[in-house]
Amino acid sequence: MTTFADPSTFPSAFDAVPADQPAQEDSAEQASTQVAEAPRDFAALGLPQPLVRALARQDITTPFEIQSATLPDALSGRDVLGRGQTGSGKTLAFGLPLLARVAAGDRARPLRPRALVLVPTRELAMQVNDALLPLGKAVGVFLKTAVGGVPYDRQIDALRRGVEIVVATPGRLGDLIERGVCHLDDVEITVLDEADQMADMGFLPEVTELLAKTPADAQRLLFSATLDGDVDTLVKRFMTDPVTHSTAPPTAAVTTMDHHVLLIPPQDKFPVVASIAARQGRTMVFARTQLGVDRLVGQLAAVGVRAGGLHGGKTQRMRTRTLAEFREGRMNVLVATDVAARGIHVDGVTLVLHVDPPKDPKDYLHRAGRTARAGESGAVATLVLPKQRRTTLAMMEKAGVAPSETRVRAGDPALAELTGAREPSGVPVREEPEEPRRPGARSGGQRRIGDRPERRFGERGGERRYGDRPRGERVSAGRDDRSGYRASDRPRDERRYGGERDERRHGDRPQGERTYGDRRHGDRPQGERGYGERRYDRPGDVRGGYRTEGRGRDDRPRDERRGYGDRTPARTH
């Protein structure tokens, strides 16, 4: 578990003590008694039997502390504020009452979901969906993710068929509402997961707007590891008499997580990173920028460490593939920006390495929370240059963390003892082919609205689709009546002017040039005839041999004028 700051560090709605509770000391003592006497199975918490059986099939029989604390209130319909360390089971804490309430009602109407889960990132949306999907199937509840970076069509199709629960990021849900394919007036319960990160990412206006579209009497659940004043704004406006539950004590990680500050000289930064990344075990490495992530992945590959990069600049397909490879153990190192720091759960991460120290204590807590999840042990190491020492220690003090400080260089025994670092192989990692990126640009690729049309045009032969296959064949099959539009000049000319095919293949494009030249053929720029007869004294024998009078366009005044002076719009009308 992660060390979290004392509640006084982050002013939030959790700091308020309900009036019906005694003083803080008595409250803490009472809370510990309640935890000790809390029911230790889901059925005793009031969860419906179909969900209890579905959990048992996944070998989930004992609720976590945050689940024991929040389930009774959430199942009774009250608004709930819950704070717990990452990996404490918050997803099921809100997911189980969500499914229980939706399963007890009617099917969703088209375009009108009955429940809404708002999350800050695509990865977290997919993680929540993956956790709740098998439970939803057990009780006949349909879920659908609505996130950016993927095509709209499947999301819209699901909404039109009727989906009970939508797990969405604020941006994509807002887009769907603007398109008129999603309405929130039937929403009975709304969940905000990682609400503080949504505020940090600037989603607060979108979240406020979305919550305002839900019924005022709808139930609302808010779960997060940390909460601040921005989230309190949402609480005061949209939640009615919420009951608060906090299971993030300040000393939660004293025995389960080790925090290290590694003081290094600047020239040793990458060798230290490479040796730590070459360790045995699963490692998450955090960098500040997308460019820094990509550069570090390439540098590690050059010294023999296979690592995957994860940041918001990658296509959704590549992000999903990288996470899958990391989860399945095909790579042991994941280099990421903060896009992966919030809510992403990967089992077995034993070390979190901060290549670039975070500036915000909440970012540190969420990064560190990728290890030591659900009672496991782990370590967090932060690389600190001499000029960064003061600000980094001040940030960690605000986060409630007291790290050990060690001066190390590449190859030091102390570095190996603290982190398990070892010398990388030095054999460059062969880059895997990136073919999936091209289809990914359409299905996940960044992006958004224009990716599918681009894919069809580019991937499936834009020239054939645009000219030859759909239209040119029709013209060459004899449908000359369509020859007046679309870029079908090649097939049309070949068919229409038979014998002159070699010379006339592209004839109708440079129409203006033929009027001045010594070309005798007046096939398309019919206006040439008037001038051509006077110029060449060939009234009809050559000119009329294959393109005589009566050919639709021959006697159009517009063509006559166009033929002599290129196109002059003032004259054609």
N, C-alpha and C positions, 0 to 999 in steps of 0.2 A: 504493500500500500504506500501511497505517496504521503509525504509530510505536507500538511496544509497549514496555512497561517492561522494564527489565533483569530477567532471571529471578529475581534475588535480591529484587526488590521484592515479588513474589507467591510466597510459599512454596508449593510444589506438588511433586507426584511427579516433575516434570520436573527438579527441582533435583538429584535423586540421580544420581550418575555410576555407571554399571554397573561392577562390579568388573573386568570383562575389558577395560576401556578404560584408556588411560594418563591422565596428568594433563590438566587442562583445556586447556592450550595445545596439547598434542599432539592431543587429541581434536578441537579445532576445526580444526587443520590437516588431520587425517585426514578430517573431515567434508567439508571443501572439496574434498579429492581425490576422495572418493566421489561428490560431486555432479558434479564434472567428468567422471568416468568412468561416471556413471549411464547406463543404457540410455535412449535417446531415443525409443523407440516402445513402444506398449503390448504388442505381441506379445513383445518381448524381456523384458518384465517378468513374463511368464507368464500373461497374460490370454487366455482362450479366444478362438478365432478368430471365433465368431459375435458376440461383444461388440466385438472389434476392428473388424469390418466395420460393425457398427451405429454405432460412434463415427465411423468414416470417412465414413459417410453424413451425419453432422452436421458434417463438416469438423474433427473433433477427432482429430488424429494425433499430437500431441506432448504428453506428460504434463507437468503442472506439477511443481514441485520436491517438494511434499508428497505427490503421487501417486507419483512415482518412489521416494520414501523409504519409503512405507508399503505399497505394493501387494505386494511380494514376501512380507513378513512376514504380511500379512493373508491372502493367498492360501494360505499354508502352514498357516493355522489358528491362528496365535499371537494372543494378546491384544495389542492395540496401543493406545498412547497417542500422540495426534498433536496438536501445537499449531502453528497457522499463522495468519498474519494473515488478516483477512476478505478474501474475494475470491481466495484462494490456491488454490481448487479442492478444498476439503475434502469437498464433497458427492460428487464422483466418487471421491475417495480411499477413502471407506467404501462408496459405492454399488456400485462395480465388483466388489470381492471379495464383497460381499453377494449380488449377482446371480449371480456365477460359482458360488458354493457352492450356492445354492438351485437353480439350473438343473441342477446335476449330480445332484440327488436326485429323490425322488418328488414327486408332487402332494400338496398340503396336504389333510389331512382336514378335514371340516366342523368349524367352530368352533375349529380348531387351526392357527394360522399357524405357519410354519416360521422366520420371521425377524421381528425387531422393531426399529423405529427410533423412538426417543423424542426429541421436540423440545419446546421450551418454548412455542411460539406456534402458532396456527392458520396464520398466513401462512407461517411457515417450513415447516410440515408440507406445505402445498400446493406450496411451491416445491420441496421435496425430491421430492415425488411427481411433479411436472411434469418434473423433470430425469431421473428414473429410469424413468418410464412407457414412453417409446419404446424404451429399452434392454431393459426387461423384456419388451415384446412381441416383440422380436427373438429372445429365448431362451425364450419361452413361460412367463414368470413373471408372475403377477398381483399387482398392488399395490392397496391401498386405504387411504385416509386415515380416521382415527378421531379427529375433533376436535369440540370443543363448538361450540354455536351453530347447529348444523344438526340435522335430525331423525335419530333413531336408525335408522329403518326400512331405509334403503339400506345403512347400515353393517352392520346385523344380517343383511340378505339376502346381502350379499357374504360374510360370515363363514360363513353356513350353506352357501353354494355351495362354499366352500373358497378361501381366498386365501393365497398364499405369504408375502407381505410386508405387514405393517401399519405404516404411518407414523402415529404417534399422539402426542397430548399426554397427559401422565400422568392428568389428571382424567377425560377421556372414556374412556380405556382402563380405568381403575379402575371406572367406571360399567358398562361392558360386561361386565367380569368379575363384578361383583356381580349382574348380571342373568342370569348363567349362559350367556352367548352367546359367550364367548371364554375359551379356556384356553391357558396358556402352557407346558404340559408338553412340547410338541413343538418349542419354539423352539431352534434350533441356533446362531443368531448374533444378538447384540443390539448395537445401536449407540446411543450417547448423543451427540447433537449439541448443541453449545452447553451443555455440562453445567454450566458455572459460572453461566449465567443461570438454569437450572432451580433451582440452589441459592439464588440470590439471590431468586427469586420464591417461595421457600418450598415448592418441589416435592420437596425432598430426602426427606421421609418417604414420599411416594407413590412416588418412583423406587426407594427402597430396598425398599419392599414389592413392587413389580412385579419387580425383579430377583430377589428371593427366590423368586418363583414360577417362574422359569425354571430349567432343569436346571443343576446345579452345574458340569457339565463343558462347558457351552455357551461358544462363543467370544464375546468381548466387545471391542468397539472403542469408544474414547472420543476424540472430537475436539472441540476448542474453541480459541478465540483466546486465552483466559486461563484459568488454573486457580488455585484457592486451596485452603485447608485443608479446606473442606467437601467438595470433590470428591475430595481425597485419602482421605477416609473411605470413599467408594465404591470407590476404587481398591484400598485395602488389603483391603476385605471381599470384593469380587466378582471381582477380576482376579488371574489366576495368572501370575506371572513375566512381566509385560507388557514389551514392547520399546517404548522411547520414541523419538519423532522430533519435533524442534522445528525449524521453519523460520521463526521470527519473530525475526530479529536486531534489536537495539535501534535500529539506524540505518536500518531498512527504509524509512522515509518521508522521509529527509532530502532526497532529490532528487525525490521524486514527490508530496509533499504539503506545502503551506504552511500554517502555523498562525498565526492572527492573533488577538490580543486587542484588541477595539475598545472603548476607554474612552469612554463617552458620558454626557451629563447625563440625568437621569431624564425630563425633559420631551421629550427628542428620541428616546426609545426607539422609539415606533411609527413616526415619520417615517423613521428609519433602517431599520427592518425593512421598511417598505413600499418604499423605494427599492431595497433589496437584492433584495426579492422580485420587483420589476419588471425585473430584469436579464434579459438574454438567456441562455439555457441552462437546464438542469434543476437545480433547487435543492430541497434537503430542509431544512426548518425544524423544530427541535425545541423543544417547550415542556414544562413539567414536569407540568401537570395536564390532564385532559380538558376542563375548563371553559376553561382557557387556550387549548387548541387550537381549540375551537368559537368562542370570542370572536375569536381572531386571524383565522380564516377569514372571519368576517363583516366584520371591519374591513378586511381586504384587499379583499374584494369591493366594499365601499363606495367605495374609491379606485381601482378599476379593475383589480385583480389577481385573476385567477381561481385559486383554490387549493382543494385538497381536504384534508379532515381525516381522520386515521386514529388511532383509539384504541380501547381495549377496551370502551368504552361503546356503540359502534356495532354494528349488526347485522352478521352475517357477510356478508350479501349486499352491504351498503353498503361494507364494508371491501374486499371483493373487487373491486367495481366501481371504487372510488376508486383502488386500486392499478393496475387495468387501464388506466384513463384516464391515469394518470401514466406507466406504462410505454410506452403507445402515443403519448405526446406530445400528447394532447388537453388536458392542463394541465401547466404547467411547474413548479408549486410544490406540494409536499406538506408539510403541517404535521402533525406526529405527536408522540406521546409515545414513551416507550422501547419500546412494544410493537412498533414497527417498527425499532428500533435494532439488533436482534440477528438477523443471518443473512439479512435481506431483501436481495435483489440486484436492483438496477435499473441497467441500462446507462446510461452517459452522465451520471451525476450529477457536476457539476463543482464544486458548492459545498455545504457543509453549514454551516448557520447555527444556532448555539445562542442562542435568544432568552432562555432561562433556563439559566444554566450548570449542568451536572451537578455533583452533590456527590461522586460516586464516580469515581475514575480509570478503573475498568473501563467505566462508562457512557460516559465521554468517548471511550474508545478504540472502543467499539462504535458510538457515534453517528458518530464521524469515519470509521469504516470503510465508510460508505455511499458514499464517494467514493474516488478513486484505487485502484480495484479492479483486480486482475490486471495490475498494471504501469502502469495509466493514471495521469495526473496529476490533481490536484484541490487544493482549498483548504478550510480549515476556519476559520470565523470565530466568535468568541464575544463576545457583547455583555456588557459588564461595567459595572455602575454603580459609583460611587466606593466605596460600602460593601461591595461584593463583591470588590474587587480582591485583597485579601490572601488570602482563602480560595480564590479561583479559581486564583491563581498557585500556591498550595501544592498544590492538587489536581493541576494540570497537571505540576508537578514530580514528584509521585509517579507520574504516568503516563509519565514519561520524555520529556515534550514541552517544548521551549524555544521558546515563541511570541514573535513580535514584538509590541510594544505600540504602539498608535497612538491618539491622542486625535482623535476625529472628531465632527462634527455633521452633521445632514442637509444635503445639498447640497455638502459639502466635496469638492474634487477628489481628495483622498487616499482618500476612501471609494470613489469611482468607480474609482480606479486599483487599489485592493486587491481589490474585489469585483465590479466591473462595474456598480455601482448606477447607476440612472437614475430620473428623475422618473416616477412612475406617471401613467397617462392621466387619472385623475380621473373617468372615466365609470363609474358603478356597473355591476358585472357583474350581468346578469339571472339570477336564480336559476332553475335548471332545475326542472321539476316533480318532485315526490318520489313519484310514484305507485308506483314499484317498491318503496318502503319497506313498503307494506301487504302485498303478497305476500311480501316479504322477512321480515316478522314471523313468517310461518309457516315458511318454509324455512330462513331463517338467523337468524331473529330471536330473539333472546335468549330465546324463548330456550329452549333445551333442551327439556324434556319436554312442556310444555303448549302449544307453539306450534301444532302441527298441529290438535289438536282445536279450539283457539280459532279458527283460520282457517276451518275448515269451518263452525263455528257462526256466526261473524260475517260472513265474506266471502260465503258462499253463502246468505245469508238465514236467520238463526237462527230467525225466527218461522215461516217456511214449513217449515223442517226439523223444528222442534219440535212444531208443531201441525197446520198445514193440510195440507202435502204428504203426509207418510208416514202420519199417523194419521187426520186429520180426513177425508181423502177416503175412507179405508176405511170409516169410520163412516157417512158420508153415502151410501156405496154400498150401504148396507143391512146392514152387519155390526154390528147393534145389540148383539150379545152382547159386544162389546168396549167398550161405552160406560161401563163402570163404573170405568175407570181412565184415566190419562193426561189431559192437559189438552185434552180433546176436547169441551168443553161446547158450543161454538158449533154445530158441524155436527150433534151429536147432538140438541140441542134442536130445531133446525130440522126435522129429519126426524121426530122422535118425536112432537112435539106440533103437528103440521101447522097447524091453524087459528089457534092462539094464538101463532104464530111471532113476531109483532111484539112482543107483550107478554112472552113467555116466553124471549126469546133468551138472556138471561143469568140465567134464573130459578134455576138450581140452584146458583148461587154464594151468594146471600144467603138461604139457606134459613131461617135463624133469624129473619130480619126478617119473613118472611111469616106466621109464626105469630102475631105480635102484631097485625099490621095488619088493615085491613078488607078485605084481598084475599080474594076468595071462592075463588080457585082453589087447590085442595089437591093439585096435581099431584105435586110432588116431596116436600115435607114432609108425608108422609102422617099423621104424628102430629097435624097440624092438624085432621084430620077429627073426632077424638074431641072436641077442644075446640070446633071450629068448629060442630058440630051443636048443641051446647048453646048456643053463643053466637048463632048466626044462625038456628037453626031451619030449616035447609035440609038435610034428611037425605040426599037423593041426587040430586035433579033436576039441580042445578047441579054439584055435586061429582062426581057419577058420570058426567057426560055424556061425558067423554073420558078419564078416568083412573079407571076403576072398580076394583073389587076384582080381585085376581088379578094385579096388575102387580108382579111380583117384590118390589119394595122396599116396597109399600104397607103390609104388615102386619108390618114388622120392628119389634120392640120398641125396637131401638136408635134408629131414626129418630123413634119417638114421643118418646122422652126427649130426643133431640137437638132436636126441633122446638120444645119448650117452653122450654128454658133455655139456648139455644146449646149448645155442646158441653161436657158435664160428664163427663170420663173416669171419675170415681168411680161414676157411675150407669150407664154403658154396660156395665160388666163386672159 
